Amino acid sequence: MEDISGWFDTSNFHENHFLFLSTNKRVLDKFKSETGDCLTQEFCGLGSKMYSLLTPSTDTSLSFVKAKGVPKSYVKNNVRHEQHLHVLNTWSLTKCKFRSFRSKRHILTTRDMTKTCLSCIDDKRFLLADPVHSLAYGHYRIPDYAR
């Protein structure tokens, strides 16, 4: 990897790591490891912008949990990697309840909101018999599979 190190931003590695370079820090178009020099132990992807990375490190800042459309504070305090695995294995979904500020016609209000937090069900695709392959809705071959 040393010969292609110009493509990577390794500024989040430990300073004594042999691949550490600060020359590409915050440079656009460079690849960056979310976990730094800590290896990923397990990945669980439920959908676009909804994933969890588990690392063997005791530092919790190196394990990532992301959920689209849910406040970061709720995800940080309530969502765990085990929940991602449970949703993936049981084809279930989880809901979250939180408060949010909303503005309508320049009037600020506080709203209690309930949203779907984690879900592995893709409502934009037609799933085939095996849960790996899918077709976009409107595809010409869907009537063949629907029979």
Stockholm file with secondary structure:
# STOCKHOLM 1.0

chainA/1-147         MEDISGWFDTSNFHENHFLFLSTNKRVLDKFKSETGDCLTQEFCGLGSKMYSLLTPSTDTSLSFVKAKGVPKSYVKNNVRHEQHLHVLNTWSLTKCKFRSFRSKRHILTTRDMTKTCLSCIDDKRFLLADPVHSLAYGHYRIPDYAR
#=GR chainA/1-147 SS CGGGGGGEECTTSCTTSTTCCSTTTTCTTCEECTTTTSCCCEEEEEETTEEEEECSSSCGGGSEEECTTSCHHHHHHHCCHHHHHHHHHHTCEEEEEEEEEEEETTEEEEEEEEEEEEECCCTTEEECSSTTCEEETTCTTHHHHHC
#=GC SS_cons         CGGGGGGEECTTSCTTSTTCCSTTTTCTTCEECTTTTSCCCEEEEEETTEEEEECSSSCGGGSEEECTTSCHHHHHHHCCHHHHHHHHHHTCEEEEEEEEEEEETTEEEEEEEEEEEEECCCTTEEECSSTTCEEETTCTTHHHHHC
//
